[in-house]
Structures are given as C-alpha cells and as structure tokens.
Amino acid sequence: MALIWAFLPSHMGAIGDRLGRKAPMAVGLLVSGTVILFLPHAPGLLVLAVLWALEALAFTASIPAEEALIADLSDSEQQGRSFGLYTFASGLGAVIGPLIGGWL
C-alpha cells in the first residue's frame, strides 16, 4: 500500500485530467467502499494484502480528482482556505471515524 501511495497519485491525477473529475472520484470511492466490506472476511494475510492494495489503488484514483475539483470550484483567492478546510475535514474523519467504529 505504501508503494502505491508513493508512486501512483501523480499518474492517477493525469488520468483524472483526461477523463474529468467525477469519473475517477466516483469509481475510486465505489471500489474502495466495496473492498472495505471484504476486508474483515479475508481468509489469510495474502488476500488481505491484495485487498488493501486494491483499496489504495482506488483511493489514489479518487484523491487527486477530489483535490483538483476543489481547485476548480474555488477561486484563486479562496484556494488556500478551501484546501485547508478539505484537509481539516479529511484529518478529522480519519481520527474520529475509527474511534466511533471501535466504539460501535
């Protein structure tokens, strides 16, 4: 997963530039959400690693498209604020989501 996150976002961003923002974002989030449903049922470490890599691949398609969409929708004066709010919301979700999931 770390290798996918290290090398593929720029390539996936180029795909998003060619296809538009919505398609990579929608497909990436749909595939990632579907893969997450199968993670608890992985019969072994190899299957878990493959599923995790597939999830990382889906997210690397989605995140550059999301960031480009934010840049497209905000004017040049508000881009810093828009990216800051996006990063804040993503970070907050990454912290609170597992806590709530563990509690449930």
Disulfide bonds with the S-S distance in Angstrom:
none
